[in-house]
Amino acid sequence: MGSTADKIKGNANEAMGKAKQGIGEATGSDRLKGEGAVQEVKGKGQKAMGDAKDAAKDAVDRAAASAKRAAD
């Protein structure tokens, strides 16, 4: 999965998790609040993975450009 897909899924999971927590709070459902908290954390992890993939790609691109300049 690409970094953009990770970030999109992360945003969706984070939003759904927050919504579940809100509904759980409104209805007094500890189970729904817990599920929401877990889903929100999952979303944050997915977004972090997307950011890490972007950073790794940028580092590889910079190294390749530097190697190309050195070879020229």
C-alpha positions in Angstrom: 0.0 0.0 0.0 1.3 3.4 -0.9 1.8 6.3 1.5 -1.2 8.2 0.2 -3.5 5.2 0.7 -2.1 4.8 4.2 -2.8 8.4 5.0 -6.4 8.2 3.6 -7.2 5.1 5.5 -5.6 6.6 8.6 -7.7 9.7 8.4 -10.9 7.6 7.9 -10.1 5.3 10.8 -9.3 8.3 13.0 -12.5 10.1 12.1 -14.6 6.9 12.6 -12.9 6.3 15.9 -13.7 9.7 17.2 -17.3 9.4 16.0 -17.7 6.0 17.8 -16.3 7.5 21.0 -18.7 10.4 20.7 -21.7 8.1 20.2 -20.4 5.9 23.0 -20.2 8.9 25.3 -23.7 10.1 24.3 -25.3 6.6 24.8 -23.2 5.6 27.8 -21.7 2.7 25.9 -18.2 1.8 27.3 -17.8 -0.8 24.6 -18.4 1.7 21.8 -16.1 4.3 23.5 -13.4 1.6 23.7 -13.8 0.5 20.1 -13.6 4.1 19.0 -10.4 4.7 21.0 -8.8 1.6 19.4 -9.9 2.6 15.9 -8.6 6.2 16.4 -5.2 4.9 17.5 -5.1 2.5 14.5 -5.8 5.5 12.2 -3.0 7.5 13.8 -0.6 4.5 13.2 -1.7 4.3 9.6 -1.0 8.0 9.0 2.4 7.6 10.7 3.2 4.7 8.4 2.3 6.9 5.4 4.5 9.7 6.7 7.4 7.2 7.2 7.0 5.9 3.7 7.1 9.4 2.3 10.3 10.2 4.3 12.0 7.0 3.2 11.1 7.8 -0.5 12.4 11.3 -0.1 15.7 10.0 1.4 16.2 7.5 -1.4 15.4 10.2 -4.0 17.9 12.6 -2.4 20.6 9.9 -2.3 20.0 9.0 -5.9 20.2 12.6 -7.0 23.4 13.1 -5.1 24.9 9.9 -6.6 23.9 11.1 -10.1 25.5 14.5 -9.5 28.7 12.8 -8.2 28.8 10.6 -11.3 28.4 13.5 -13.7 
